[in-house]
């Protein structure tokens, strides 16, 4: 599974608690989708941290130079990133490399847009097989090709 340490390796500035025992079962770009042990990455619009927490997020990415609101709990870590699109792609690429070189018992699932990115509906990518990995990369490349990331 993707861990706090993995994400901290990519984004070293963290607001709130630094808990290196955390592991993420889910990475989601949607605040309102169920994301158990989730890492929330707010790609579209204003981050909705409270909704993400209610949906199961245990951490999130935050714009690097944006002040953290007081209502964010200290035990909810926020990783500071320059931009969410590039950060999401960076996490995907890093994690796919990790699972190729290591044997994980449980894999992190990613909730992103569908492989074609025609509609903006959530799609869950199970990375246990090659097809899930290929589809997630396809979706990331299409998203990137739309001027995102």
Secondary structure, 3 states (H helix, E strand, C coil): CEEHHHHHHHCCCEECCCCCCCEECEEECCCCCCCCCEEECCCCCCCCHHHHHHCCEEEEEEECCCCCCCCCCCCCEEEEECCHHHHHHHHHHHHHHHHHHCCCCCCCEEEEECCCCCCCCEEEECCCCHHHHHHHHHHHHHHHHCCCC
